[in-house]
Every structure is written in structure tokens, then in C-alpha cells.
Amino acid sequence: MKYLAGYPPALLAQVKQQLQSESGLAGMLRGRYPSAHDIRTDRSLYDYANGLKSEFMRNAEPLSKVAFDSKLHVIRNALGTHTTVQRVQGSKLKTKREIRVASLFKEVPEEWLRMIVVHELAHMKQRDHDKAFYALCTHMEPAYHQFEFDLRLYLTHLDAGGKRLWSTEGLCAP
């Protein structure tokens, strides 16, 4: 259970038990999060992230790009990335800020997408995962830690061979 490393042994035992139960983690997660978000394009993801940035970080530098990235692999602990590129153009220093979200998250509940975007936006102000960073995350999303834990449960479900719960692949229109 690599996605839950660092959690207490008693909690890990509960997760193992839930994985082995009839409904498993899938039933619990589907009950808690019945549907996926409808943000499917890079443009709509940019608008979504920019809306959060405008609401909570008005003075932060603008985002140049926000996109889903099929090259990001959750296996390497990258749910999303943030980059800052600075270039000199003439006598000016230009800064571009980009956020990329793993394509796996095109089909998850909005709460989890929001948690990932909030996390990456928080890196615009706080580089390290320290107390100030998590305080900013919970300011933007009060249930940040619960959503992060539930997302880790979902990744554990997938890692154990479970199917994607909100995937539209293979569904036919009536």
C-alpha cells in the first residue's frame, strides 16, 4: 500500500480489511463521491484553476498554462506538477507559470481535482510541503486532507487491480 505509507498501522489494517470486503474500497468511495467532474479539456481546466486562483490568490502571478498531461505517472508520486520558467526577453525578465495534472484525473470527483489544483496553486506561494503550505491548502479547500486521503484510497484500489470507478470508457450511448 505505497500510497498510504506513513499512515498509522491501525488505519492501514482497516484499509486492508476494506480491500478484502465484498464492496471493497470501490463501494465506499462511490458512496462518498457518486459522480465525476465534467472538466474534460485543457481550456476548461485552465478556467477552473484560474477561478480558484482569482478567488484565493489575487496577487499571485498569472498562470500561463494549465493542462492535463498524459505523461505524468501517478506511480512516481506525481498527481500534478507546477513549473516556473524565467526567460530574459530584451531588458525584461518574463516568468511563465504552468500547472499540469495527470490525465487519470479527467475522470474523478471534482473534490479530488480541486484538491490537486489547490495543491499546485499553493506551490506558487510556498515551495516546500511545510506547515505554511498545508495551511494555505486548507484555506483554499477546508476538506483538503480528507480529499487527499480518499484519493490515496482510490489509488490503492487501482493498485490492487481495481477498475476505474468513474470512467466513461466502454460506455455506449443509449
Order of alpha helices (4+ residues) and beta strands (2+ residues): alpha-alpha-alpha-beta-beta-beta-alpha-alpha-alpha
